[in-house]
Amino acid sequence: MARHVRLTFCRTRRRRILLHPETVVVLNGSGAAVIELCDGRHTVAEIVTELGAHYQAVSEDEVRQFLTRLVARRWLELTDG
C-alpha cells in the first residue's frame, strides 16, 4: 500500500475500508482479500491462486484491472519482481 493509504476495518460498516486523506473506500469481500495479499511478497498469480481457494470464480484479468485502478489512484505502489 502507498504510505498515505491504510487498510482497516470499519465497525460501523462491518467491512474493510481503505482510508485515504480525502477518501474512504468501502471494499467488498474480494476487494479486501486482494488488498490484504498486496504485501510485497505475493505476485498477481499467487493472489489469484489464494483467492481461488475462497471464491468460486476468480479472473486473473479482473484482479489485474483492480490492481491497475489502485495504482492509477496512487493507493497502491508496485515493487520490482
C-alpha positions, 0 to 999 in steps of 0.5 A: 500500500502507498504510505498515505493509504491504510487498510482497516476495518470499519465497525460501523460498516462491518467491512474493510475500508481503505482510508485515504486523506480525502477518501474512504473506500468501502471494499467488498469481500474480494476487494479486501482479500486482494488488498490484504495479499498486496504485501510485497511478497505475493505476485498477481498469480499467487493472489489469484491462486489464494483467492481461488481457494475462497471464491468460486470464480476468480479472473486473473484479468479482473484482479489485474484491472483492480490492481491497475485502478489502485495504482492509477489512484496512487493507493497502491505502489508496485515493487520490482519482481 
